Amino acid sequence: MAVITMREALNQALSEEMERDGRVILMGEEVAEYQGAYKVSSGLLQKFGAKRVLDTPISESGFAGLGVGAAMQGLRPVVEFMTWSFSMVAYDQIVNNAGAIRYMSGGQYSIPIVFRGSSGAGLQVGATHSHTPENWYANVPAMTVITPAFPDDAKGLLKSAIRSNNPVCFIENEKLYGFKGEVPEGDVLTTIGQARICREGSQVTLIANSASTHVALASAEQLAADGISAEVVDLRTIKPLDIPTILASVVKTSRVVIVEENKPFAGWGAQVAYEIQHRAFDSLDAPIERVTGLDVPQPYARVLEQAVMPSAERVTEAAKKTLG
């Protein structure tokens, strides 16, 4: 067990999987010579060579399509978007090709591809670079959507994603690349579709993912100072959702606050709220609360950006509201 950053954990996962399986390749903007825009691919070009670590032109649609074609021919590509906000110009390749070819070919082709890169707001990069798009891609029937919050999950889930025979959107929050945590050494996999109880509690459940998990944990500390016991559930994967873990926590606490950085309309939190009221309505003692990003384009100014994003204070207020 070693204490490392999330970027180092991701690097370990890529290195171990490329060493284990010669079909795994990495491609994207600046992944090779520059060692990655966020240094996630540091050292991989030197270790595996230019045939397996490929710098691409600034053409997300082009290299996403290249990756899909490579997957169809038996390789296992990892395609890095410098930011998921840029994936929108590759939306056709991700949704209509990676997401549909296996079905439309009657199973003749598998698409074992991982699209990965940074996402999220809070670093003053403006409205066009601050998207948290996990709910968009979760709408694609064939797509797995993973959003790690901790370095050990980043490593274990990326290794599992690379071994999956289905297309995976692996969405990393930019604010977490420097976050440190204990990470097991060696070939350790994390199960896709299994949520994580980050903090045990008995009075209210806080459901979150990615960077919002850390907001929920900070709120749980605030609530504890007021004598309120909050349980924090980190979803880890948006699709598939771990419904049993969610429901078990709801049955225990009877109150729920959902915390997501996405905009409120049609976010993944709306789906989670639906699942809870549909399956565990009689366990609820108060309406479900949602704390999301505000429904405005992401501001550039720091004070406005922080006002738009979920905060521990907003989560704490929502939790106390469920408690009356």
Protein Blocks (a to p, Z undefined) as FASTA:
>chain_A
ZZddfklmmmmmmmmmmmmpmkbccedehklmnnpaklmmgoklmmnojmlmccddddfk
lmmmmmmmmmmnopacddddfbfklmmmmmmmmmmmmmmmmmmnnomaccdddddddede
hionojklmccfklmmmmpmklccdddfbfklmmmmmmmmmmpcbdcdddddfklmmpcc
dddehjddddehiacdfbgcfkbccddehjllmmmmmmmmmmmmnopacddddekpabdc
dfklmmmmmmmnopacdddfbdfehpaklmmmmmmmmmmmmmpcbdcdddddddbdddfb
lklmmmmpccfklmmmmmmmmnZZ
